[in-house]
Amino acid sequence: MSLGPVSPPVNGPVGPLERGLAVLCELTRLAAHQGEASVRPGDLVRGTGLARSVVDRVVGTLEQLGYVRLDGREVSLAARLMELGNAYLAASGLPEALGPFAERLADGLDESVSVAVPDGDGARFVVQATRRRTMSLAFRIGDLLPAERCAPGALFAAEWDERAWVAWRARRAADPLDAAFPAVPPRHRPAVDTDTGFEARVREAVRTGWAADDQLIEPGLVAVSVPVRDASGRTVCAVNVVSHTSRHDAASLRAAVLGPLCAEVPAMEAALAAPPARGRPPGRGPGASGAGDGSGPSGRAGADPAAVPAAEDPARVAKRELGAGYLQSLARGLTVLRALGAPGEGEHGRTLTAVAEATGLPRATARRSLLTLVELGYAEYAAADGRAFRPLPRVLELGYAPLGDLSFTELAQPHMRELVRTVHESASLAVLDGDDIRYVARVPTVRIMSVNITIGTRFPAYATSMGRVLLAGLPPEERAAYLAGLDPKPLTGRTVTAVPELARVLERTGRDGYALVDEELEQGLRSLAVPVRGADRRVVAALNIATHAGRGSAEEAVEELLPALRTAAASIEADLTTASAHHPLGAGSPPGGG
C-alpha cells in the first residue's frame, strides 16, 4: 500500500514544483469545497502560505502551460490540466480494462457502478458508469473518500499494515469533521465510535470478501463493493455499486448485486492481467510551453512526451522567451509527471532513461523531478531496485474531479471569449437538431450595431454557415437523405434553394473546412463557420463568427476571420479530447461529444 505523505511546509526548503503543486491543490480545493470557478491571487496566498510574488510567478507559469486561465485578476483551472490525471489513468490501465465491465454491470443492474483504488487512507474513484436519474448517484472520477465512510475503504484497509493504521488514526484525530474530503458532506460533529466501528467492518470484510456502505457517506446512499486482485492476491481496486434507499436498503442491495458482481470478478482480474494495448496516451502533448494548440510560446502541435522524443527541452525554450517570471523547474516537473503516463506501463513503470528521452531533459534534471514527485506522493518506485517510476492516484487531486464536471459548452466558452476579444465580433456554437441548427453557446460583442441571437435559437440548417458545416460533416448517406427530404424556402433574395446547388455547396464546404453564408439567412448578415470535432474526429458542433455584411467584402471576411476561428475551434477540440478521454462530458454536451 502506498501512503500519501503530507507535503512539506511551503515556506520551508521547497522548489518551484512543490509550489506549483500547492497552488494547483488550493485551486482545486476552492473549486471543490466552495464551488468557486475562479479565485483571486490573494485567495491562493492565504490558502498556501506562499508569498504573493511567488504565487504570481507560479500562476504565470501555469497559465503558459495551459493549466490555469487568467481573466483579469481571476484565476481558474483549465481543462488541459486534466492531461495530468489522464496520464495516471492511462498508466494504470484501469479505465481501459474495467470500464466495459462497469458499463455492462450498470446496464444489467440498473444502478451506478464505480471503480475505486486505494490512495493513502482513502479510496479514490477512477471509473464510473452512471445511471442518470432525477436522484443522481455517482462519484466523480478523481473523488477521494475517507476509508471509514465508504465500502471500498474497508476492503483496502484489510491490507493495511500498522504504519497505515497509525496514519489513519492520526488523520482522524487531526480532521474529525472530514473537512479535507470535499467529495463527502462534512460532519457537523465528530463521529462517535468511528475507530472501533470501522475496524469491525474491516474484520467483516476480511471474513466475507465484500463490504457495504449503509449510509456512511450521507443519508439515503447505500453501496456494495467487492475487491479485484492481481496475481499475487493484492487488492488492486474495488468495484462499487451504489443506490438510494428509495430503491434499496443495504440488505436488498446486497441481495440484488453481490452475485452478479462476484460473477464478473474473475473476468475483471483476467482483463487486468492481460497485456494492455499500447499506443499514444490520451490528451495532448507536454504543455511545457502550451504545446498542442499553438497557444504556448514555442509549442509543437501534437507533441507527446510519452511517445515522441523531444528535440529540445520546451521549458528551456519558454524560459528564453518569457524570462525570469517563467518557472522552468515547475514546467519540467509537470512534463515529467505527464511522461509517466505511457499506457500499459503502469505495473512496470518507466525508467529514468525513458522519461529523459520522452521529455528531452537531461537525466539528472528528470531524476530530480521524479524524486520530488515520489516525495510528495504523486509517483512511486515501480520496483524495489528503484530503476522505474509510475504515477499514483494522488495525481487526480490536481483538478480532475471539478474539471470533469464541465459540459461541452463550458469547455468551449473560454475559447469563444478569447476569439471575440481577438476579432471583435460575436461568436456562437451550434449543434444539428433535426433539420435545424440550435444555438448552445454564444459570446456577444459590444458594438453599436451587433447580431442579437440567444441560446436555444433555431434556424434552418441549409441557410446558415453553421448548418452547412454540420451537414457537410454528416456521413454521405445521412446527408443524401437530408437533401432528398428538403424543401428549401427563400429567406432572402440570396438564399440558395436549389437542392443540386446546395449539394455542391456542402461538398465544397467539406473540402474547404469552412462555410461562408452572405445575406442568405437575413439581409445584412454575414456568417463564417468551421467544424468542431470530437475525439473520434466526427463533427459534433459548429463555431461561427457573425458580422454585418457592410464591414468589407466576403473575401476580406474570410481572410481576416478564418485563421482566428480555426485556432479557437482547434483549442476547443483539444480540450474536448482531453476532458472526455476517460469519461463522458457533463450535461449539455453534444451527441458524440464524449
N, C-alpha and C positions, 0 to 999 in steps of 0.2 A: 504494500500500500504506500502511496505517495502522499505525504502530508504537505499541505500548502503552507510554507513558512511565512511568518509575518515579515513584511517588508521592513528594511532598516529605517530609522528615523530620517526624514527627508532633509533635515538640517545637519546630518552627520556627513561622513565622507562618502557621498554618493556621486554618481556621474550623471551625464545627460540622459542615458537610457532609463535609469531609475526615475529621474524626474519626469520624463515624458510619460512613463507608465503610470506614475502617480497622478498626473493631470488627466490622463485618459480614464483612469478609475474614478476620479472625482466627477468628471463629466458624466460618466455612466451612472454613478450613484445619484447625482442630482436628477438625471433624466428618469431613472427608475423609481427612486424614492418619492420625488416631489413632482414628477411629471413635467419638469421644465425642459422644453425643447431647446432653449438656448439660455446661456448664463453670461454674466459679465466676468472679466478677468478678476475683479475683486472677490467674486464668489470662489474662484479657484485658489486665490491666495489664502483665503480663510480656511478652505477645506483641506489644503495640502500643507500649509505652513511654509510654503516657498515664498521667497521674495518676489515682489511684483515684477522686477526686471527679469527674473528667471522665468516666471510664468509667461511673460510676453515673448521671450525667445523660444520657449517650448511651443507655445501656441503658433507662433510664426512658422516654425519648422513643421509642425503637424499640418498646418494649412498647405505648405508647399508639397507635402507628401500626399495631400488629398484626404487626410484622415479627419480633419475638422473643417468647418466653414466659419468664416468671419463675415458678418453682415453689420457694418458699422462697428459698434462696440460689443456686439453679441457674438458669442462663441457657441457652436453646436457640433454634435457628432455628424460625420459624413458617411454615406453608405459604403464608400470604399474601405472604411475601417473593417468592415466585415470580412475582408480578404484574410485578415489575420486569423479569425475564427475558422474561416474556411480551410486554412492551412492545417489547423489541428484536426478538423473533421475529415479532411482528405487523408491525412496521415493515419488516422485511427482506423479508417475503413469501415466504421460502424454504420454510417448512413447508407452506403452502397450495399453492405452485406445484409443489414437487418431492416432497412427501410421497407422493402417489399413485404416482409413478414408482418411488420406493423400495420401496413395498409390492408393486408389480407385479413388480419385479426380484427381490425377496426370494422371492416365491412361485414365480417361474419358475426361479430358480437354486437354490432351497432353501438359501440362505445369508443371513446377516445383511447388511443394506445400510445404510450411513450416509451422511450428507452433512456435510461439514466446510467451514468458512470460514477464511480467514487471519485470525489475531489476533496481531499483533506478530510474533515469530519462532516462532510455534507454529500449530497447527491446532486449531480448536475445533469440536466437533460440535453440529449444530443440528437434525438429523433422524435418526431411527433407525427401522428396520423389522427387528425381531428374530425370528429363528427359534429358538424355545426348545427346548433340548436339555439333557441332563444336563451336558454340557460346553458351557456357555453362552458365546457370544462376542458381545459388543455393547459399544459405547461409549455412555455416558450423554449425554443432551443437556446441554451445558454443560461436558463434559470438555475439558480443554486438554492436548494432547500436544506435546512438543518437535518442531520441524520435522524434525530429523535422525532421529527414531525412528518415523516414520510415512510411509506412502505419500503422503498429500495434501501433506505438508510439502515434498517435492521439487518438486511441481507449483507450489506457491506461491512457493518460493524461486527458481524460474525467472524470476520477475518482480521480484526484489529489486534495488534499486539499491545503490550502495556503502555508503551510510549504513546500510541494513538489514543488510548483511553484517557491518559493523563492530559493530552492536548484537548480532548473533547471536554473534560471536566473544567479545564482552565477557561475554555471559551464560554462554557455555560455560566461560569462564575462572573466573567467579565461582561457578558452580554445576556443577561437573563431575560430580556424582552425581545431578543432576536432582531434588534434594530439593524444588524449588519446583513440581513437577508431580505432584500426588497421584494422578492417574489412571494413572500408569505405575509399575511397580515400581522403586524407587530402585536405582541402581547400587551395588555393593559396592566398586568401584574405578573410577577414571576410565577411560573408553573409550580404546582406542589407535587412532590414525589417524581419529578421528571427523571432523575437519575435511576432510581430503582425500577420505575415503570419501563423505561427504555431497555434497561439491562434484562428485564424479564421478557420483553418482546424479542430481544436478540436471542435469548436462550430458546424461545419458542420457535423462532425462525430456523435455528440450527436443527431442532428436533423435527420440524415438519417439512423443511425445504421450501417454504414460501413465507410471505409476510403480508400483513394487511394494514391499511390505514383507515381507522374508523373515526373520521372527522378530526384528525390530528392537525391538519393544515388549517382548516376552517370549518365551521358548522355546515353540514349538508354534503360534504365531499367525502366519498369513500373510494378506496383503491385496493387492488390486489397486485402483488409483484412476485415474479419468480426469477431466480438467478440464471444467467447464461455464463458458462465456464469455458476456459481454454483447455488444452490437452493436459495441462498439469493439474487441473482441478481448481485453479484460481478463478474467482468470480470476476469476469471482465465487465459485466454490465447487468442490469436488471430490466426486464420488460414489465411494464406497469399498465394496468387497465384501470381507468378512473371513471366513476359515475357519480350520480347525485341521489340523495336519499328519497327524492320523489320517484325514482325508478328502482332503486335497490337499497337495502340495508347492507351492512358488511357481510352478513351471513349469506344472503341471497346472491350478492355479487360473487362471493367465493364459489358458491354452488354453480353459478352460471358460467364463470370464465376460467376457473382453475384447470378444469380438464382440457379445454382447447389450448390454453396457454402451455401447459406441460407437454401436450402432444406435439407442439411446434418446437420445443426446446432442442431436441436432437438435431433437427434440420438447421436451426439457427447456429448451433455450435459447429456443425459441419461447414456452414457458409463462412463463419469466422475463420475456420482453419484452412479454407481453400485459398490457393494462390490468388491474390487480388488482381483485378485488371489494372494495367499500368497505362499511364497517359499523362497528359497535361493536367495539372491541378486546376480546379475551377477558379474563376475570378481573373483578375488582371495581374499585370506584372508587378515588379517590386515596389513601385511607388516611391522609390528613394528620391526621385525627382519628379513625381507626378506622372510616371510612365503609364501608358495605357490609353490616354485620350489626348495626349499632346498638351495637357494643361501645365505640366511642370516645366522647369527651366531648361531641362535637357533630356526629357524623357524620350524613350524609343517605344512607339506604339506596339503593344503586344508583348513587350519583353517579359520574361518569366524566369525568375532566379532559380526556380526548382527544375527547370528544363533546359534553359538556354544559357551557356556561359557568357558572362558579360565581358565586353571588350575593355571597358573601363569602369571603375567604381563610380556609379551615378552620384553618390553622395559627395565625392570629391569634385565632380563637375559642378554640382549645385553650390558647393561651398565657394568655388571660384566665382560663380556668377552672383551669389547673394551676399557674400561677405560674412562678417562676424556674427550677424544675427542668426545664421543657419547653424544648427547643432548637428554637425556631421556624425558624431558618435551615436546620437539618437537615431538618425536616419539609417545608419549602418546596422544598428542593433535590431530595428524593426524589419529591415530587409533580411537579416539572418533568421529572425523568427519566422518569417513567411517562407524562407527557403527550406525550413524543416518540414514543410507540408507536402512533400512528394507523395502521391498516392501509393499505397501499398508498402510503404517503408516504415509504418508506424511501429511494428513489432521490433524490427531490427534497427530502426533509426537511420540517420545519415551521419556519415563520418565527417570529421573536420575537413578533410580534403574535399569531399563532395560539396560541403557548404561553401568553402572558399572558392571552388571553381564555379559554383552556381551564381554566386554574388559578385565575383570579380574582386573580392577582398583578399589582402594578404592573410596567410594562415594565422599569424599572431593576432591580427585585428579580429578575424572571425572567432578565434578562440576566446578572446576577452568578452565578446558579446555573448557567446554560448555560456561561459561560466557565470556571467551576470544573470542570464535568463534562468540558469539552474538554481542559483542562489535565491532568486525571487520567486521560484515556484512555477515558472512558465515553461520549463523544459526539464528533462531529466536524462541521466545516462541510460542508454538503452541496453547496456550490458555492464557486467562488473569490471571489465577492463577499461571502461571509460573512453573507448575509441569512437563511440557513436552516440548520437543525441536524438531525442524525439520530443515533440511538443506535448504539453499536458493540458487537461481540460480547463485549467485556470485561464488559458488564453481567451476563452469565451466570455470572461468577465469584462473584456475590453469592448463594451458597447454592443455586443452581439444581440442580446435579448431586446433592448429597446429599438435598435435599428431593424430587427426582424419584424417589428410591428408595422413598419412603414408600408403603405399601399403604393401601387404603381404611380398614382398621381402625386403622392407625397415625395416619391423619389424624383419625379420629373420637375417639380416646382422650382427647386433652386436653380436648375439649369435653364429653365424658362425665364426666371428673373434675370439671370446673367445675360441671356440672349436679348431681352428687352433693354437692358442697360447698354448693350453694345450697339443695337440698331435703332433704338428709339422708336420702335413700332410695337404694336400689340402682338402677342404670341398666344397660340391656342393649341390644345391637344384634343384629338377626337378619335373615336372608335367607330367601326361599322356596326350598325344596328338595323338589321333588315336591309331595306333599300335606302336607308338614310345614314348620315353621319350624326353622331351625338357628341356634343362638346363635354369633355370630362375634366378639363383644367384650362385655366385662362389667366394670363397676366396682362393687364391693360397698360397702356402708356398714357401719360398725361399730355394731351395736346388740345388745342382749341377745336380742331376737327379730328375726331378719332372714331374707330369702329366700335360699336356698342353691341356686344353679344354676351349672353350669360351662360353659365354652366347648365347643361341639360337641353340647350337649344338644339333643334334638329333641322337639318337641311337635306334635300335630295342629293344623294351621293354623286350623281352624274354631272351636276353643275358646280361642284366645288373642287378646289385643289386637293383638299384632304381626302375627299371621296374618291377622286381619281387615283391617288396614291394607294389608298386602301384596296380599291378594286383591282388595280394593277398587281397587287400582291396576292390576290386570290389564286388558287390552283386553276389551271386553264379551264377545266370542266365547270367549276363554280362560276367563273367569270362568264363563260359562254351561256350558262343557264340564266344568269342575271340579265345579260343583254337580250336573250331570247324573250324574256318576260317584260322588257322595259317599254314603256310608252312615254318618252320624254316630252315635257311641255316647255315651251319657251318662257323663261323667266325675265329675260330682257331681249332686245333685238340681236344680241350677240351670242345667245345660248346655243350650243351645239345640240341639235335634236335628232339628227340623222344617225341611226344606230350603227351603220357601217363606219361612219366617220368617228363615232365615239369609240368603236372597237380599235380603230387605228390610233386614236389619241391615247388609249390605255396601253397599247403596245409600245408606243413611243415613251410614255411615262415610265413603263417598266425598264426600258433600255436606258433612259436618261437618269433615272433615280430621283426625279422630282417632277412636280406638276405646277404649271402656271395657269391660273384662270383669271382672265382680264375682262371684267364687267359682264360675266355670264350669269352670275347669281343676282347681282344688283348693280345698277348703273353707278359708276364711280368707284366701285370696289374692286381692288386687285388683290390676289392672294397667291402666295408661293408656299408649297408644301413638300416635305420629304417624309419617307417612311421611318418608323421606329420599329426595330426588330427585336424579338425575344432571343433567349439563349440558343434556341434552335434555328435562328435566322429567319423565322416566319415573321411577316409584318403583323404587328399587334396593335399599332396605333399610327397616327399621322400627326406631325408637328408642322404648324404653319405660321407665317407672318402675314398679317393683313394690313393693307395700306390704301391710301387714296390714289386712284389712277392718275390724278393730276400732278403727282410728285415725280414726274420723269417718265421715260419710256419703259415698256415692258423689258426690253433688253438691259437697260440700266438697273432695273429692279433685280433681275437675276444676277447680274454681275456684282451688285453691291450687297445683296442679302443672302444669296445661296451659301457662300462659304461659312458665315456665322451660323446659319440654320443647320448645316450639316455637322458642324462642330458640336452644337447643342444636342442634336439627335444622337451623335456618337457617344457623348457623355451620358445621356440617359440610358442608352443601350448598355454601356459598360456597367453602370450602377444596377441596372435590371439583371444583368448576368450575375454579378457578384451577390446581390441580395437574394436571388432565387436559386442559388447553387445547391442548397440542401433542404429547402422547404418552400412551399408556395408563399407568394406575397400576401400581404394583408388584404382586408376587404377593399373593394374599389379597384381591383386590378382587372385588366382586360382579359378576355379569353385567350389562353395560350401565353399570357404574360409571365407565368411562372414556370 
